[in-house]
């Protein structure tokens, strides 16, 4: 994430895997074998996948990780870059991929933090990477979407938009099942659909202002908010407009989806739930006017979201009823991640927090000292987050 509201910029980057679309790359024979062992389905269960390959952990941007976390976390390692880290990390294949304001994307060893390779762009990398099919897709402030080999960091292609890319990319399978497409928003006011193999444009969808967040994907639809104050719902097959929900104020955060419902906060201090099937708002919580820059995390019965009122808020998923809030000493632009019965998130007060999902009680915190505006990535019980002190940190159970 980076920047200020004068650009409707999400400090969280807008930065998936338990990612169901990545399973489309599995060889058909392997799918069959998996099905035989499972006894029924040919789909690999998202819950068994430990990776966190895109922003918010899955295609719907639900912000929910598999596994659990201990009551207390230990710092496992720290990796220093040359500038602030506002990019949220992705984790895939025992590697961490994360951008920095030093204009580099880094690949690090998940267990040790040892650098494996880095790639230099022409400007800040504030967006979260997306890892699919052995490639890393990441946008930068230079307006390019870059495709890199995940093993080596070698550039395969780059696709130019006409504005900054601050939001993370998402991936989908083409309608004919033969290709993978990458979806990414840009400050050229458009959502771009790009062929993952070639970097060629498939379609674009135009909005009335900057697209700051990542698109959520579910049931053949891409859903995202814009700085035009609208929740846009677009057909993945051809970029056709399906619905537009007016929210009354800029949307800088990425939206999260559960079924046909989408959850997102706006700059006017409203946090709302809309139904993409009807295009109508289901419920809306109006706070004290402080903006929402963080993206929500969705549990079975509740939704968590950070706000610039310095709190993490918890709402009933069906009704929007406030259940609890947790106060920090700084703005909460970092998006929470739900892991089992707890949640982790950062704050501009320089602390990483872990709270209990049931009631918001603090279980643990760690003081970095500089603002944490990136969102955590969680895989295999390890929490990875960047800080504006220029470092990437990893936390987990004591070894």
C-alpha positions as CSV (number, residue, x, y, z in Angstrom):
1,X,0.0,0.0,0.0
2,X,1.4,3.4,-0.3
3,X,0.5,7.0,-0.7
4,X,-2.3,9.2,0.4
5,X,-6.0,9.8,-0.3
6,X,-5.2,12.6,-2.8
7,X,-4.6,9.8,-5.2
8,X,-7.2,7.4,-3.7
9,X,-4.3,5.2,-2.9
10,X,-4.6,2.0,-0.8
11,X,-1.6,1.8,1.5
12,X,-2.5,-1.8,1.7
13,X,-1.6,-2.2,-1.9
14,X,-4.9,-3.9,-2.7
15,X,-2.7,-6.3,-2.6
16,X,-4.6,-16.0,-3.5
17,X,-3.8,-19.6,-2.7
18,X,-5.8,-21.6,-1.3
19,X,-6.3,-20.2,-4.9
20,X,-8.8,-22.4,-6.7
21,X,-7.8,-21.2,-10.1
22,X,-4.2,-22.4,-9.7
23,X,-5.5,-25.9,-9.5
24,X,-6.4,-25.6,-13.2
25,X,-2.7,-25.9,-14.0
26,X,-2.5,-29.4,-12.4
27,X,-2.0,-32.2,-14.9
28,X,-5.3,-34.1,-15.6
29,X,-3.7,-37.4,-14.6
30,X,-2.6,-35.9,-11.3
31,X,-6.1,-34.6,-10.8
32,X,-7.5,-38.1,-11.3
33,X,-5.0,-39.7,-8.9
34,X,-5.9,-37.1,-6.3
35,X,-9.5,-37.9,-6.9
36,X,-9.0,-41.6,-6.4
37,X,-7.2,-41.0,-3.1
38,X,-9.8,-38.6,-1.9
39,X,-12.6,-41.0,-3.0
40,X,-14.7,-38.5,-4.9
41,X,-13.8,-34.9,-5.9
42,X,-11.2,-34.0,-8.6
43,X,-10.7,-30.6,-7.0
44,X,-7.8,-30.1,-4.6
45,X,-9.2,-28.7,-1.4
46,X,-8.2,-25.1,-0.7
47,X,-8.1,-25.9,3.0
48,X,-5.2,-28.3,2.5
49,X,-3.0,-25.9,0.6
50,X,-0.6,-24.0,2.9
51,X,0.5,-21.4,0.3
52,X,-0.6,-17.8,0.3
53,X,0.2,-17.0,-3.4
54,X,-1.8,-13.8,-3.8
55,X,-3.2,-10.8,-1.8
56,X,-5.6,-11.9,0.9
57,X,-4.9,-15.6,0.3
58,X,-7.5,-16.7,-2.2
59,X,-9.3,-15.6,-5.4
60,X,-12.2,-14.2,-3.4
61,X,-9.8,-12.2,-1.3
62,X,-11.3,-13.6,1.9
63,X,-8.3,-13.0,4.1
64,X,-8.5,-16.4,5.7
65,X,-5.5,-18.8,6.2
66,X,-5.4,-22.5,6.8
67,X,-4.0,-24.0,10.0
68,X,-3.5,-22.3,13.3
69,X,-1.1,-20.0,15.2
70,X,0.4,-20.5,18.7
71,X,-0.6,-18.2,21.6
72,X,2.7,-16.4,21.3
73,X,4.8,-15.8,18.1
74,X,8.6,-15.6,17.9
75,X,10.5,-13.5,15.4
76,X,12.1,-16.0,13.0
77,X,14.0,-13.7,10.7
78,X,14.3,-10.2,9.3
79,X,15.3,-9.2,5.8
80,X,16.3,-5.6,5.1
81,X,15.5,-3.9,1.8
82,X,16.7,-0.4,0.8
83,X,13.3,1.4,1.3
84,X,9.9,1.1,2.9
85,X,8.0,-2.2,2.3
86,X,4.3,-1.4,1.7
87,X,3.8,-4.4,-0.6
88,X,2.0,-7.4,1.0
89,X,3.9,-10.6,0.5
90,X,2.9,-13.8,-1.3
91,X,4.1,-17.2,-0.2
92,X,4.4,-20.2,-2.6
93,X,6.7,-23.2,-2.8
94,X,8.5,-22.3,0.4
95,X,9.4,-18.9,-1.0
96,X,8.3,-15.4,0.0
97,X,7.8,-12.9,-2.8
98,X,7.5,-9.2,-1.8
99,X,8.1,-5.8,-3.3
100,X,9.8,-2.7,-1.9
101,X,9.9,1.0,-2.5
102,X,13.5,0.4,-3.6
103,X,11.8,-0.7,-6.8
104,X,12.7,-4.4,-6.3
105,X,10.8,-7.6,-6.0
106,X,12.5,-10.0,-3.7
107,X,12.3,-13.8,-3.5
108,X,13.3,-15.1,0.0
109,X,13.5,-18.5,1.6
110,X,10.5,-18.9,3.8
111,X,12.3,-20.8,6.5
112,X,15.4,-18.5,6.8
113,X,14.7,-15.2,5.0
114,X,17.7,-15.8,2.9
115,X,17.5,-13.8,-0.4
116,X,17.2,-16.0,-3.5
117,X,16.9,-13.4,-6.2
118,X,15.6,-9.9,-6.9
119,X,14.2,-8.1,-9.8
120,X,14.5,-4.4,-10.4
121,X,11.6,-2.4,-11.8
122,X,11.5,1.2,-12.9
123,X,9.6,2.5,-9.9
124,X,8.2,1.5,-6.5
125,X,6.7,-2.0,-6.1
126,X,3.8,-1.4,-3.7
127,X,1.5,-4.0,-5.2
128,X,1.2,-7.6,-3.8
129,X,2.6,-10.3,-6.1
130,X,0.4,-13.1,-7.5
131,X,2.1,-16.5,-8.0
132,X,0.5,-19.0,-10.4
133,X,1.9,-21.7,-12.7
134,X,5.5,-21.1,-11.8
135,X,5.3,-17.4,-12.6
136,X,5.1,-14.3,-10.4
137,X,2.9,-11.4,-11.7
138,X,3.4,-8.0,-10.0
139,X,2.5,-4.5,-10.9
140,X,4.6,-1.4,-10.1
141,X,4.3,2.4,-10.0
142,X,5.9,2.4,-13.4
143,X,2.6,1.2,-14.8
144,X,3.8,-2.2,-15.9
145,X,2.5,-5.6,-15.0
146,X,5.6,-7.8,-14.9
147,X,5.7,-11.6,-15.4
148,X,8.7,-13.2,-13.8
149,X,10.0,-16.8,-13.5
150,X,9.4,-17.8,-9.9
151,X,12.5,-19.9,-9.8
152,X,15.0,-17.5,-11.2
153,X,13.3,-14.0,-11.3
154,X,13.9,-13.8,-15.0
155,X,11.5,-11.4,-16.8
156,X,9.2,-13.3,-19.3
157,X,7.2,-10.2,-20.4
158,X,5.8,-7.0,-19.2
159,X,2.4,-5.4,-20.0
160,X,2.0,-1.6,-20.0
161,X,-1.0,0.2,-18.6
162,X,-1.3,4.0,-18.6
163,X,-1.1,4.5,-14.8
164,X,0.3,3.2,-11.6
165,X,-0.5,-0.3,-10.5
166,X,-0.9,-0.4,-6.7
167,X,-3.3,-3.3,-6.4
168,X,-2.4,-7.0,-6.5
169,X,-3.3,-9.1,-9.5
170,X,-5.7,-12.1,-9.5
171,X,-5.8,-15.1,-11.8
172,X,-8.6,-16.9,-13.6
173,X,-9.0,-19.7,-16.1
174,X,-10.3,-18.6,-19.5
175,X,-13.9,-19.8,-20.3
176,X,-12.6,-22.5,-22.7
177,X,-10.3,-23.8,-20.0
178,X,-7.2,-23.5,-22.2
179,X,-5.5,-20.4,-20.8
180,X,-4.8,-18.5,-17.6
181,X,-5.7,-14.9,-17.5
182,X,-4.4,-12.2,-15.1
183,X,-6.7,-9.4,-13.8
184,X,-5.2,-6.2,-12.5
185,X,-6.4,-2.7,-11.9
186,X,-4.5,0.5,-12.8
187,X,-4.6,4.2,-12.2
188,X,-5.5,4.5,-15.9
189,X,-9.1,3.9,-14.6
190,X,-9.3,0.4,-16.0
191,X,-9.3,-3.2,-15.0
192,X,-7.1,-5.2,-17.4
193,X,-7.4,-8.8,-18.4
194,X,-4.1,-10.2,-19.7
195,X,-3.1,-13.6,-21.1
196,X,-0.7,-15.1,-18.5
197,X,1.4,-16.9,-21.1
198,X,1.9,-14.1,-23.6
199,X,1.2,-10.8,-21.8
200,X,-1.3,-9.9,-24.6
201,X,-4.4,-8.0,-23.7
202,X,-7.6,-10.0,-23.6
203,X,-10.0,-7.1,-22.6
204,X,-10.2,-4.0,-20.5
205,X,-13.0,-2.5,-18.5
206,X,-13.2,1.3,-18.0
207,X,-14.3,3.0,-14.8
208,X,-14.7,6.7,-13.8
209,X,-11.5,7.0,-11.7
210,X,-8.5,5.1,-10.4
211,X,-8.7,1.4,-9.7
212,X,-6.7,1.1,-6.5
213,X,-7.6,-2.3,-5.1
214,X,-7.3,-5.9,-6.3
215,X,-10.3,-7.6,-8.0
216,X,-12.0,-10.4,-6.1
217,X,-13.0,-13.3,-8.3
218,X,-15.9,-15.8,-7.9
219,X,-18.5,-17.6,-10.1
220,X,-17.3,-16.0,-13.3
221,X,-17.3,-12.5,-12.0
222,X,-14.7,-10.0,-11.0
223,X,-15.7,-7.5,-8.3
224,X,-13.7,-4.4,-7.2
225,X,-14.2,-0.9,-5.9
226,X,-13.0,2.2,-7.6
227,X,-12.2,5.8,-6.7
228,X,-15.4,6.6,-8.6
229,X,-17.2,5.3,-5.4
230,X,-18.7,2.3,-7.2
231,X,-18.5,-1.4,-6.6
232,X,-18.0,-2.8,-10.1
233,X,-19.1,-6.3,-11.1
234,X,-17.7,-7.5,-14.4
235,X,-18.0,-10.7,-16.4
236,X,-14.7,-12.5,-16.6
237,X,-15.4,-14.0,-20.0
238,X,-15.5,-10.7,-21.9
239,X,-15.2,-7.7,-19.5
240,X,-18.9,-6.9,-19.7
241,X,-20.5,-4.8,-17.0
242,X,-22.9,-6.9,-14.8
243,X,-23.7,-4.5,-12.0
244,X,-22.6,-1.3,-10.4
245,X,-23.3,-0.4,-6.8
246,X,-22.9,3.3,-5.7
247,X,-21.4,3.6,-2.2
248,X,-21.2,7.4,-1.9
249,X,-17.4,7.8,-1.5
250,X,-14.1,6.7,-2.9
251,X,-13.2,3.0,-2.5
252,X,-9.5,2.6,-1.9
253,X,-9.5,-0.9,-0.4
254,X,-9.9,-4.3,-2.0
255,X,-13.3,-5.9,-1.6
256,X,-13.8,-9.4,-0.3
257,X,-16.4,-11.9,-1.5
258,X,-18.4,-14.7,0.1
259,X,-21.0,-16.2,-2.2
260,X,-22.9,-13.4,-3.9
261,X,-22.0,-10.9,-1.2
262,X,-19.2,-8.4,-1.3
263,X,-17.8,-6.6,1.7
264,X,-15.8,-3.3,1.5
265,X,-15.2,0.0,3.2
266,X,-15.0,3.4,1.7
267,X,-13.3,6.8,2.3
268,X,-16.4,8.3,3.8
269,X,-16.3,5.9,6.8
270,X,-19.0,3.4,5.6
271,X,-18.4,-0.3,5.7
272,X,-21.0,-2.2,3.7
273,X,-22.2,-5.5,2.3
274,X,-23.7,-5.6,-1.2
275,X,-25.2,-8.4,-3.2
276,X,-23.6,-8.7,-6.6
277,X,-26.6,-10.7,-7.9
278,X,-29.1,-7.9,-7.3
279,X,-26.7,-4.9,-7.3
280,X,-28.2,-3.7,-4.0
281,X,-26.7,-2.9,-0.6
282,X,-27.6,-5.5,2.0
283,X,-26.4,-3.5,5.0
284,X,-24.2,-0.6,5.8
285,X,-22.4,0.5,9.0
286,X,-21.6,4.2,9.2
287,X,-18.8,5.1,11.5
288,X,-17.4,8.4,12.7
289,X,-16.2,9.4,9.2
290,X,-12.7,7.9,9.3
291,X,-11.7,6.2,6.1
292,X,-11.4,2.5,5.4
293,X,-8.2,1.6,3.6
294,X,-7.8,-2.0,4.8
295,X,-9.5,-4.9,3.2
296,X,-11.9,-7.2,5.1
297,X,-11.3,-10.7,6.3
298,X,-14.4,-13.0,6.3
299,X,-15.1,-15.7,8.9
300,X,-18.1,-18.0,8.9
301,X,-20.3,-15.6,10.9
302,X,-18.3,-12.4,11.1
303,X,-16.2,-9.9,9.1
304,X,-13.1,-8.1,10.4
305,X,-11.7,-4.8,9.0
306,X,-9.2,-2.2,10.0
307,X,-10.0,1.6,9.9
308,X,-8.2,4.9,10.2
309,X,-10.0,5.4,13.5
310,X,-7.1,3.3,14.9
311,X,-9.3,0.3,15.4
312,X,-9.9,-3.2,14.1
313,X,-13.7,-3.7,13.8
314,X,-15.7,-6.9,13.9
315,X,-19.2,-7.1,12.4
316,X,-21.8,-9.8,12.1
317,X,-21.6,-11.1,8.6
318,X,-25.3,-11.4,7.9
319,X,-26.6,-8.2,9.6
320,X,-23.6,-5.8,10.0
321,X,-24.2,-5.6,13.8
322,X,-21.0,-4.4,15.5
323,X,-19.7,-7.3,17.7
324,X,-16.4,-5.8,19.1
325,X,-13.6,-3.4,18.2
326,X,-9.9,-3.4,19.2
327,X,-8.1,-0.1,19.7
328,X,-4.5,0.5,18.6
329,X,-2.4,3.7,18.8
330,X,-2.3,4.2,15.0
331,X,-4.3,4.0,11.8
332,X,-5.1,0.4,10.8
333,X,-4.5,0.3,7.0
334,X,-3.1,-3.3,7.3
335,X,-5.7,-5.9,6.4
336,X,-6.3,-8.6,9.0
337,X,-5.8,-12.3,8.4
338,X,-8.0,-14.8,10.1
339,X,-6.2,-18.0,11.2
340,X,-8.3,-20.4,13.1
341,X,-9.8,-18.7,16.1
342,X,-7.6,-15.6,15.9
343,X,-6.6,-12.8,13.7
344,X,-3.3,-11.0,12.9
345,X,-2.8,-7.5,11.6
346,X,-0.5,-4.5,11.7
347,X,-1.0,-0.9,12.7
348,X,0.7,2.4,12.0
349,X,1.7,2.4,15.6
350,X,4.4,0.0,14.6
351,X,3.0,-3.1,16.1
352,X,1.9,-6.5,14.8
353,X,-1.1,-7.7,16.8
354,X,-2.8,-11.1,17.3
355,X,-6.3,-11.0,18.8
356,X,-9.0,-13.6,19.6
357,X,-11.6,-13.8,16.9
358,X,-14.5,-14.4,19.4
359,X,-14.1,-11.2,21.4
360,X,-11.1,-9.2,20.1
361,X,-9.0,-9.8,23.2
362,X,-5.3,-9.2,22.6
363,X,-3.2,-12.4,22.7
364,X,0.2,-11.1,21.6
365,X,1.9,-8.1,20.0
366,X,5.4,-7.3,18.7
367,X,6.8,-3.8,18.3
368,X,8.6,-3.1,15.0
369,X,8.8,0.6,15.7
370,X,7.7,1.9,12.2
371,X,4.3,1.8,10.6
372,X,3.0,-1.6,9.4
373,X,0.8,-0.7,6.4
374,X,1.3,-3.9,4.5
375,X,-0.9,-6.8,5.2
376,X,0.2,-10.1,6.7
377,X,0.7,-13.2,4.6
378,X,0.3,-16.5,6.5
379,X,1.4,-20.0,5.4
380,X,2.4,-23.1,7.4
381,X,1.9,-21.2,10.7
382,X,4.4,-18.5,9.6
383,X,3.3,-14.8,9.5
384,X,5.2,-12.6,7.0
385,X,4.8,-8.8,6.9
386,X,6.7,-5.8,5.6
387,X,7.3,-2.6,7.5
388,X,8.0,1.0,6.6
389,X,11.4,0.5,8.3
390,X,12.4,-1.2,5.1
391,X,12.3,-4.7,6.5
392,X,10.4,-7.9,5.9
393,X,9.7,-9.9,9.1
394,X,8.6,-13.5,9.7
395,X,7.0,-14.8,12.9
396,X,6.0,-18.2,14.0
397,X,6.3,-20.8,16.7
398,X,9.5,-20.9,18.6
399,X,12.0,-23.3,17.0
